[in-house]
């Protein structure tokens, strides 16, 4: 059953084992457009292989293609951008195909992911707690970060103090607050 346009799409989470540099593209029009499809996917990274899968079941007047990227990250990017996109009038259905991976491909994929995770851990270990890579990029040193926090605290104190002195605002302790029906 087709999804309603106002309904948000379902979220699908992929693990490193689900992702692959091999993709299967369904719902490609049967117009002999394999080169065009390869060029489209090639904009997201080097495509090593793009060929029709004749043994695969498909809808009438459509083809299924097998695409192999040189890197998993390129396949991930292409899938994210091209899944459910329109190609020559048909909505493409792009899926990962990890079952085509060799043992060497799987080892390589896991090693690349391990290095990515270690890189993220190392880059976050050098930052002060509670900061992101973006807040450090704005200030050239950690001293600037502390100065920014100090300025923020001073602003909050003066802002809070100005409300206390303003007669339009009254301070009510939390133990004195009552509901409408009390």
Buried (B, 14 or more C-beta within 10 A) or exposed (E): EEEEEEEEEEEEEEEBEEBBBBBBBBBBBEEEBBEBBBEBBBEBBEBEEBEBBEEEEBEEEBBBBBBBBEBBBBBBBBBEBBBEEEBEEBEBBBBBBBEBBEEEBBEBBEEBBEEEEEEEEEEEEEBEEEBEEEBBEEBEEEEEBEEBEEEEEEEEEEEEEEEEEEEEEEEEEEEEEEEEEE
